[in-house]
Amino acid sequence: MTVVLLNASGTPIATTTTDAGGHYQFTDLIPGTYQVQVTPPTGFVSSSGTNGSPTGPFEPGSIDYTDAGNNTDHGTQTGSTVTTTVITLTTPGTNPDAGPGGPGTGNTNADLGLYQPLSIGDTVWDDVNNDGKLDNGETGLAGIPVTLLDATGATVATTTTNANGNYLFTDLIPGTYTVEITPPAGYASSSGTNGSASGPYEPATGTTGNNTDHGTTSGSVIKTNPIVLGLPGQNPDTVGSVTGGANLQQDFGLYQPMSVGNFVWQDTNNNGVVDPGEPGLAGVTVTLLDGSGNVIATTTTNAQGGYLFTNLDAGTYQVRVTTPAGYTSSTGRNGTLTGPFEPAPNNNIDNQDKGTTSGIYTYGGLITLAPGAEPTGEAPTPGITDSTPDANSNLTQDFGFVQTVVDLAVTLTPDSQSVSVGGTDGFTIVVTNNGPGTATDVIVSSLLPNGVSLAQIVSASQGAYDPGTGIWSIGTLPAGGTAVLRLIGTINQPGTLTSQAIVGADQSETDYTNNVSATVLTSMIDPSQISKRDYLSSTPDTATLPPIVPTSLPAAVPGSDALIVVGAGAGNLPLVQVFDRATGQLRLSFLAYDSSFRGGVNVALGDVNGDGVPDIITAPASGGGPNIRVFDGATGQMIGNFFAFETTFTGGAQVAAADINGDGKDEIIVGAGNGGGPRVDVFQADGTMVSSFFAYDPSFRGGVNVGTVTVNGKVEVIAGAGNGGGPNVQLIDPMTGVTLSSFFAYDSSLRGGVTVTGGIINGQPVVITGDGTGGAPMVNTFSATTGKQLASQAVFSADFTGGIYVASADENGDGNDDAIVTTGAGGGPEVIAIDPITGQQLDAFMAFDPGFRGGVYVGAANKK
């Protein structure tokens, strides 16, 4: 390196170069004052003695040229040169060091220290979308305090970001550093995941990667990971003339987290407003959706009914509540399904219901979160502290629910149980709602027996009695309410006359056993009227009733694993009943649709919510729209409600269930009813379509019956042609619609269609079929892998041609599925279970009143 000696006037008087050790020497000088000057190599500057600062104890340089000041920097940077302070050479013998002229003739303490300064820096920016990346349009944050720490945690330097959010620490030596910032109030470190304080950028990883967030929250500050600055050339960036002398990738993304809450409560008086004393509902599932309906986060309400979603990006959201069993969304008008809060208003008024029912969910309105624009002064979230600034938090998303489960009880009391032909008898029917919810669309059916005609409607405390249908339509009955009907009937024939009353409503029941009341009348001919011919020709008569809960339940089948669901056929109330064959218990009994619908109810069982209990799936049969409903197998509460096809289609639908995608929840398989093409759609319980295909030629208009069977671990849909088609059975991949195998279950010339189900016998998958209309009632069994017929069994009366319905479950607990069989239109309410291979009858019971002749739709499942 070139070294220049300056005289007292600053004029160069000599030059030399440093040797390999950096040493230099000027000789033959006279006493006087001098300075030494160098031009540092590119990238070097004068030593300061302070890391991170261009000044310090050695900048400006030392003035101590005694031996005590030896080996210390005496240089001061001025522009591109470094010059020592003034050096005074005195007369020979008085200077501190020996020179060529002898002792005291030299000063060899004029050292100059140079070093290559390193740098760390970059940008603190407003990461509006919290993606951890500096996107176009995102701006820097000015005035943010930034601190540089060394490996021990000691402060090296501090600065603040400029107007563009940039910061830079210079004049650093090699070593390990950490950058620390103090975020402004209301800001947090970018996480990269909406709705979460953690994510791909929180905690941050690594120290390289420009324009990405490197900050990790640590208490009230945000820090980088340790940054190792190596020697020049070893670092990723260049500052000035020092190549590889900097790390300019220490960016910090900050965003303003938003929050949404607040309260799910039991709206006891159904006024849509949170009133003092109304309790919160604990354990309710609450889901936050973005503006496109994607799930952002899910939580459950705490013991006080509170919920809170935090760490949200600015944007559009919607809160979705899974309607708790036994409840429905507040309407604001007692006794109705609609009102000022159903559908709910979309506003920011606190402590009011924001929920609108849709299927199994209750949805709030769309809300847009923006920093500083949210409502303030709301009630806090019960049991949860929200640290988000009030103006960044929307705590108005409250959801009120009203209990919907009811306990209706009916009593039918005659004035006299012993009457004479031609006389009259009075009947008092009392319906009581034991609560806890309000009952809507309450009806009582089947009030007078055959052989008794209506003489007078004395009074109805509520609603109206239709003598044509025998139905008393009560309407709405609040908890604790009672309705009374008084009728007078004329006795028209002798014998034993049975009168029964069944009550039902839109809501699920906590106790079905008191929904039926029955009484028996003994009718005799007055002695003054009787003759031998009258006596000999008189026979007892029992009323033919709409389907009702049997007056005596079927006997249990010990060891049975079967649950059997039945739906009433056409011409009757849309009644569905679930029997547990192991206990003989009637688990559930309810109207699946409006009481005015008389087209019959197709049924199936499947665990659609993954709780281990088979749920009830229903579809209207002939004359009904494709309205699929799902009822919780444990509570009877409706948990699904959607249309499988166009709402204008009224041919009904067939249903089955199986876990198509292996998620532990059964999907719902729907086949179009008579009059529709052979379309099969697969849905999740909330109505989300999974797949759709045609089982047969799309021009066929007989509809399609559906079932499922598991072959080699994979579920296949079984399709059977509907009425008007031949008895062709197809096994189809439900995701692709590709037909895997096909066979005829009966004579191919028959045109009554074929009903289908699947099962497992001796570890092998089988297809079980039932004859359609026009054929003899035969149950056939086929191998699902080869199509080979394994057995054929006759059931019911050989001359019955109304068709049969089939389902499968392990009726006797031997590990093999059995055939559960019922009759079609014109048949009685008998349900039988047979071994499909041997034909042995394992069970038989009446699902409805024995006089019922509308046919019975059937489904079945194993409890485990």
Secondary structure, DSSP 8 states (H G I E B T S, - for coil): -EEEEE-TTS-EEEEEE--TTS-----S--SEEEEEEE---TT-EE--SSTT-S-BTTBS-----SGGGTTS--EEEETTEEEE--EEE-STT-SSEEETTEEEEE-------EE--EEEEEEEEE-TT-SSB--TT--B-TT-EEEEE-TTS-EEEEEE--TTSEEEEEEE-SEEEEEEE---TT-EE--SSTT-S-BTTBS---S--TTBB--EEETTEEE---EEE-STTSSSEEETTEEEEEE---BEEEE--EEEEEEEEE-TT-SSB--TT--B-TT-EEEEEETTS-EEEEEE--TTSEEEEEEE-SEEEEEEEE--TTEEE--SSTT-S-BTTBS---S--TTBB--EEETTEEE---EEE-TT-S--S----TT----S-GGGEE---BEEEEE--B-EEEEEEES-SEEETT-EEEEEEEEEE--SS-EEEEEEE--S-TTEEEEEEEEESSSEEETTTTEEEEEEE-TT-EEEEEEEEEE-S-EEEEEEEEEE-SS-BS--TTSEEEEEEEEE--TTT--HHHHHH--------SS---SS-----TT--EEEEEEE-TTS--EEEEEETTTTEEEEEEESS-TT--S-EEEEEE-SSSSSS-EEEEEE-TT---EEEEE-TTT--EEEEEESS-TT--S-EEEEEE-SSSSSS-EEEEEE-TTS-SEEEEE-TTS-EEEEEESS-TT--S-EEEEEEEETTEEEEEEEE-TTS-SEEEEE-TTT--EEEEEESS-TT--S-EEEEEEEETTEEEEEEEE-TTS--EEEEEETTT--EEEEEE-S-TT--S-EEEEEE-SSSSSS-EEEEEE-TT--SEEEEE-TTT--EEEEEESS-TT--S-EEEEEEE--
